[in-house]
Amino acid sequence: MDDVLLAVGTRKGLFLGRSGGRGGWDFTGPHFPMQAVYSVGIDTRGDRPRLLAGADSSHWGPSVFRSDDLGSSWHEPAKPAVRFPEGTGASLERVWQLQPAGPGAPGVVYAGTQPGALFRSEDGGETFTLVRGLWDHPQRPRWGAGFGGQAVHTVVTDPRDPRALLVAVSSGGVYRSADGGESWAPSNDGLKADFLPDRYPPFGQCVHKIARDPVDLDRLYLQNHGGVYRSDDGGAQWTEIGKDLPADFGFAVTVHPRRAGVAYVFPVNDGSDRYPPDYRCRVFRTEDAGATWEERSTGLPGEPHYGVVLRDALRTDDADPAGVYFGNRNGEVYASADEGESWRQIARHLPDVLCVRATVIGWAERP
């Protein structure tokens, strides 16, 4: 049986769950109490997994912590790992994303921040430098800000090419780089921005999340501020695929770790209420790249239910069969050990959940 580590970032700390063979779950925490943990990265490229946590203290400000013993101990650098250089006129407000690069770029970790910027580390997340190509892009001064602020909240790397990068900015849209971040171009053809006079602008969309198909690497899935989309050409063109869903608004999208065409979303009503449609807790899964969607809610609470899943709070692990996890703003965490066919609650009464990450760990890796 697989032994899974589940990291749950909340508005008041980080909680770490261990499955013991995906049976019962034991949680430790809160790590970083009273700090909002908006981002967690799990880097499995080394001999042991490295955990990275973007924690935000209302007193000390934001920081990036790291652990090489699965959370038994944490290290914070003496100087801030992520900081804006002098002359930028900016200071770090929050780390929204910590994304290890692929196997072709060992040691490289990306951090997406608020204000909207991308940072790169070459030492496993101990120190970061600003990616000037995106920061100096002539369109950046005209990016808007989502309800949570202006942020680079999604970083998608390409396992085929360590120089290929894609980011999502709220509210700037999708940007792609083919040269390791030296230059960037907006890539929003087909994406709507219902809140702008021009509904299909070249940039300015409020993209909520993007995930790459694990098999067809040119296929991407995108949850927009109104609309679920797919791209079959690496993000050059986007097509709506949310017609079978009860709502096309939402924050999160994730993919199966191995199967082509399999993705998951948690729909949310747009407009004034921002609750799940019909006040029902439901995950929807596609097995044909968005041509159709099916509800997967066995074991989830019945109506009425008001918990909303945020952009980084729906994820899969790398087990076989794959586990699927989500946490909501009610402080509940649900897990499926059978790829979404059935669910059970594994944590409750937590602070509102901001992000989740999960990975299989070996017994040799246990401290």
Phi, psi and omega in degrees: 000147181282141173256120189245138170258128179239122177256129182236108177272132182232177180288347178226051173119174181251136176241135182244124180252142175237137191268331186059047181093023180059030172263253175284161181240136174243129182247142170246154179134177007281133163279141183058055181301143181068015173245133178283124181253096183274342185217140173224135173239139175241111183260110183256018184277344182265192179293328177227148178297141172251129175263135176237135181228127174266099184253148188230105179269132178293341180263312186264348181089187184279151178206164175244120178256154178223150178221134176250012178230039175058034173093002176293327175216155183229148178237131172247127182296153180296325175250150182305132179293323181242118177210145178281137180294156173300144180097345178279340183070021183229156173224150185292129176256324184195147172258110185270339187209136172231109190234107172299142177284183183279183183295339179281357180225067183300138180085348183274129175227139178252144175238126173259137192229170166243124001297163191299104180205162177239134177239153182233134174246143175244008180234037175075019177098013179277322176222150182228151173235148181293134173278100189292331182302321179280318181297323182269008181298135185297340179276343186303318180300344181258005173294145175271196178224132174286182181300328179271003183109171178276127187206145161272102188253353181221131175232122181243120177261169183239116182296344179277335188211108182294348179268353181269124182225150174220135178231156172241135184237134174252109005241087177234337180101204182261135175230142181236148174228139177250003186231036176074019178099002178293321179223154185220150176224141175295148185216071189235018182298121180099349181271132180275154169225083186297342183269002180247153178301319173269109187287345179230066181282164178292335175204170181110000178291154176259082178284137183261323180193152177223142176222144182263136175299138185283344183250303176273091191288348174273357181263130179232147176244140187222129170260117183259170169286077187098094178118135170251133189230161172226144170239136178252008182227038175074016178103002179291324181221141183239142181232137179291138181225019187258018187294333181273359183271152179289343174204142180260003171273161179160179182242325192251149166210139177216169185234161171293145183288343185224334188269132178290143172079006183253122180218162184227142174222162174233098185293149178222144176293140170278177175088218193272343187261324179053046174245163174300143180305135181060016180056043180239137179276106186217133168260141176244138182237138170249143175243006180227039174061031174096000175296322175220156177229144179231139177292137175230095188226009179300123181094347178277157184296149177282182181280156355276148179216135191240006184287131179254139179261123182277176195298329183250016187253020173227116184213165173246162171256189182250024179282174177225109000292158185290141170270147177234140186221145168210151174235154183233180183282356171277355183081024178254145176235131180240147181226144171238127177264004184228041171066025176102357181294324179214158187224157168212151179281130181244351175204149177210166179064023172281166165300165183301136189276129181257327182202154172223149173217148181214147176205152173283135176240148177270160179297331178292340182272349183287133180291000000 
